[in-house]
Amino acid sequence: MSSDLDQQLATTLQLHAGGDVDPTPIVEHARRRGHRLRLRRRWLATGGTAAACLVLATAVMAVPFDRPPDGATMQATALVLPDAPGQPGAIARPEVVGADPGVVHFTTDSLVSDATSATWSAGRGVESVEFQGPTGQARFALARSVATLDGLQQTISSAGRPQPPADVRIGGRPGIAWFDPSGDTKLWFVRWQPVDGLWAQLDIYATGRDEATDAASRVRFDGAHRCVVPFRLRSLPPGGRLLGCSVTLLRSAHGSFREASLVVGDESGRWLTARAQPVPGRDSEAADLVAGPYRARRQGSDVLEMFVEPCVVEAFLKGWGNGYTESEGLTVLSGYQPARDLDRPDTW
């Protein structure tokens, strides 16, 4: 199980950050958190209805923003990023794709309209969205070269027996499609050039080639969206700048934000990832480090963690980072500024 987890983490992080990934500190951190969660679930199972209600009430009161009621109908646009006024689509300016971590230069509204979650990413030469839909997981990626697409790790499971590609046309543009057997359905890969200088690829479960190419044709390249996260990093180490953005949105009556991260790096190749995810009711356990107005603690030797209601905020120095010191990680955390409303991406 450990090796599977290591591989899954390394595979996912390759997409968001690039370069070699050491999952060891993240796995160690995840195991400790999983142990605490198992203890918490065991306590709830034996604590009776009253205790469970008390915990629930505490968690709800800790969240200082309104949530939609249970059973509420979620809007079709719940998983769509805010528009980026004044920003061109990929067809108009192919050279900007993957260059700005704050913008994705494509639109997949019709593909994610019935999905339950979507993870949007931008920066380091790639823009992508990975979503979970009625037929399973799918990913779309856009880059300025075939080599960049080839360098992405496959994040969707298959049999590992890709079949020979066939020529296809997507929106009148040339491309290829191939599949990998995966049970009753097949994992299809559709790769094409929406415009000269750009390459796109959709990985999706489908019953046949026509279904896969039809899904690919629903991606649009005439608009842009902001890659937004519900926080800012107001303090960066000297020479540091934002390199990447990633945010996961949910279609849920209990809130649309799942987690978000920003990658910070410099010209020397050093980088780290700052991630926030809501965990209401947490406290600053043994937080003995100072990060500006916040208190932080170490998770192992390579992860710094602090709690800023209602989110756990982490700085990954290794695994999701490389080269920055603990002191520089605390500098990044010290500039953390959360958004007021975690369920309003248009205000982030």
SVG drawing of the C-alpha trace seen along z (x, -y; Angstrom):
<svg xmlns="http://www.w3.org/2000/svg" viewBox="-33 -44 53 49">
<polyline fill="none" stroke="black" stroke-width="0.4" points="0.0,0.0 2.9,-2.4 4.4,-2.0 1.0,-2.6 0.6,-5.8 4.1,-6.9 3.4,-6.4 0.1,-8.1 1.5,-11.2 4.5,-11.4 2.3,-11.1 -0.1,-13.9 2.7,-16.2 4.5,-15.9 1.6,-17.6 1.3,-20.5 5.0,-21.2 7.2,-19.5 10.6,-17.9 11.4,-15.0 9.2,-14.5 10.1,-12.9 6.8,-11.8 8.4,-10.6 7.6,-13.7 4.1,-13.9 3.4,-10.3 4.8,-10.6 2.6,-13.6 -0.5,-11.9 0.0,-8.8 0.2,-10.9 -3.0,-12.8 -4.7,-9.5 -3.9,-8.1 -5.5,-11.2 -8.6,-10.9 -9.0,-7.2 -8.9,-8.0 -11.4,-10.7 -13.8,-8.4 -13.5,-5.8 -14.4,-8.3 -17.5,-9.4 -18.6,-5.8 -18.6,-5.2 -19.5,-8.7 -23.2,-8.5 -25.6,-10.7 -25.2,-13.6 -21.4,-13.8 -21.7,-13.6 -24.2,-16.4 -21.9,-18.5 -19.0,-18.0 -21.2,-18.9 -22.5,-22.0 -18.9,-23.1 -17.7,-22.6 -20.6,-24.5 -20.2,-27.4 -16.5,-27.6 -17.1,-28.5 -17.7,-32.2 -19.5,-32.2 -22.8,-31.0 -23.2,-27.5 -26.0,-26.4 -28.6,-24.2 -28.5,-20.4 -30.2,-19.3 -29.8,-22.6 -29.5,-22.5 -26.0,-23.4 -25.5,-25.7 -24.2,-24.3 -21.3,-26.8 -20.2,-25.6 -17.0,-24.1 -16.2,-26.8 -13.5,-29.3 -14.3,-33.1 -13.9,-34.8 -10.6,-36.7 -11.8,-39.9 -9.3,-41.3 -7.3,-38.0 -7.2,-36.3 -8.1,-32.7 -5.5,-30.2 -6.3,-30.6 -5.7,-34.3 -2.4,-34.1 -1.0,-30.6 2.3,-31.9 0.8,-32.8 -0.4,-29.3 1.2,-28.0 3.2,-31.2 0.8,-32.9 -0.1,-30.9 -3.1,-33.1 -4.9,-32.3 -6.2,-29.3 -6.8,-30.0 -9.5,-27.5 -13.1,-26.7 -14.5,-23.3 -17.9,-24.4 -19.9,-21.7 -17.5,-18.9 -17.6,-19.8 -21.3,-20.8 -22.3,-17.4 -19.0,-16.7 -18.8,-16.4 -15.3,-17.9 -12.7,-19.7 -9.1,-20.5 -7.8,-23.5 -4.0,-24.1 -1.9,-26.7 1.8,-27.5 5.1,-26.0 4.2,-25.5 0.9,-23.6 -2.7,-24.4 -5.1,-21.7 -8.4,-20.6 -9.0,-17.2 -12.6,-16.3 -14.7,-13.5 -17.9,-12.9 -20.7,-10.4 -18.5,-8.1 -15.4,-8.5 -12.3,-10.6 -11.0,-12.7 -8.2,-15.2 -7.7,-17.9 -4.2,-19.5 -3.0,-22.2 0.7,-23.0 2.9,-24.6 4.7,-21.4 4.2,-17.7 7.2,-17.1 5.5,-18.9 2.4,-16.7 4.6,-13.6 6.2,-14.7 3.0,-14.7 2.4,-11.6 -0.8,-9.7 -3.1,-10.3 -6.0,-8.0 -5.7,-4.3 -5.7,-1.9 -4.4,1.5 -1.1,0.1 -1.5,1.6 -2.0,-1.4 -3.2,-0.5 -1.9,-2.0 -3.2,-5.6 -5.6,-6.5 -5.9,-9.8 -8.9,-11.9 -10.1,-15.5 -11.3,-17.7 -13.1,-20.8 -11.6,-20.5 -8.0,-20.3 -5.7,-17.2 -5.1,-14.9 -4.7,-11.3 -6.7,-9.0 -5.8,-5.8 -7.1,-3.8 -5.9,-1.6 -8.2,1.2 -9.9,0.6 -12.7,3.0 -16.0,2.6 -15.0,-0.9 -11.7,-2.1 -9.5,-5.0 -9.2,-7.1 -6.5,-9.6 -7.3,-12.3 -4.4,-14.6 -4.8,-17.4 -3.6,-20.9 -6.4,-23.4 -4.1,-26.0 -0.5,-26.0 1.9,-26.2 -0.5,-24.5 -1.1,-20.9 -4.1,-19.6 -4.9,-16.3 -8.0,-14.8 -7.8,-11.6 -11.3,-10.2 -13.2,-7.0 -15.5,-6.3 -17.2,-3.4 -15.6,-4.3 -13.6,-6.7 -16.5,-8.8 -17.6,-9.4 -14.1,-10.4 -13.6,-12.8 -17.0,-14.3 -16.0,-15.1 -12.7,-16.7 -14.6,-18.9 -16.5,-20.5 -13.3,-22.2 -13.2,-25.8 -10.2,-28.0 -11.8,-31.5 -12.0,-32.5 -10.0,-32.6 -10.6,-32.1 -8.7,-33.2 -7.0,-30.4 -7.9,-31.6 -7.3,-30.4 -8.9,-31.7 -5.7,-33.2 -2.8,-35.5 0.9,-35.1 2.0,-38.6 5.6,-37.7 8.0,-35.8 11.7,-35.1 14.0,-37.4 13.7,-36.7 10.7,-34.5 7.6,-34.7 4.5,-32.7 5.1,-29.8 1.9,-27.7 -1.7,-27.7 -4.0,-24.8 -7.5,-24.7 -10.1,-21.9 -13.8,-22.8 -16.6,-20.6 -20.3,-20.4 -21.5,-20.0 -24.2,-21.5 -21.5,-21.7 -19.2,-24.1 -17.5,-24.3 -13.9,-24.6 -11.8,-21.5 -8.1,-22.7 -5.8,-25.1 -2.1,-25.6 0.4,-28.1 3.9,-27.2 6.6,-29.7 10.1,-29.6 13.1,-31.6 15.5,-31.7 17.9,-29.3 15.3,-26.4 14.3,-26.5 10.6,-26.1 8.0,-25.2 4.2,-24.7 1.9,-26.4 -1.5,-24.6 -4.7,-25.4 -7.6,-23.1 -10.6,-23.5 -10.5,-21.5 -12.9,-23.3 -12.4,-22.9 -8.7,-22.3 -6.3,-24.0 -2.7,-25.0 -1.3,-21.8 2.2,-22.3 2.7,-25.3 6.1,-26.5 7.3,-28.4 6.6,-32.0 5.3,-32.8 4.5,-36.5 1.1,-36.8 0.6,-33.0 2.0,-30.1 3.3,-27.1 4.8,-23.7 6.9,-21.1 5.3,-18.0 8.4,-15.9 11.5,-17.7 10.2,-19.0 6.6,-20.3 5.5,-23.3 1.9,-23.6 -0.3,-26.2 -4.1,-26.5 -5.9,-29.7 -9.6,-29.2 -11.1,-27.3 -8.1,-26.0 -4.9,-24.0 -2.1,-25.8 1.1,-23.9 4.4,-24.8 6.1,-21.9 9.9,-22.3 10.5,-18.9 8.3,-16.5 6.2,-19.5 9.3,-21.7 13.1,-21.8 15.8,-24.1 14.1,-26.5 15.0,-26.6 12.6,-26.3 13.2,-30.0 12.1,-30.9 9.1,-28.6 8.0,-30.5 8.5,-33.7 6.0,-32.5 3.5,-31.4 3.8,-34.7 2.3,-36.4 -0.7,-34.2 -3.9,-36.2 -7.2,-34.3 -10.2,-35.3 -13.4,-36.1 -15.7,-33.6 -14.4,-30.2 -17.5,-29.5 -17.2,-32.5 -14.4,-32.0 -15.5,-35.1 -14.4,-37.1 -11.0,-35.5"/>
</svg>
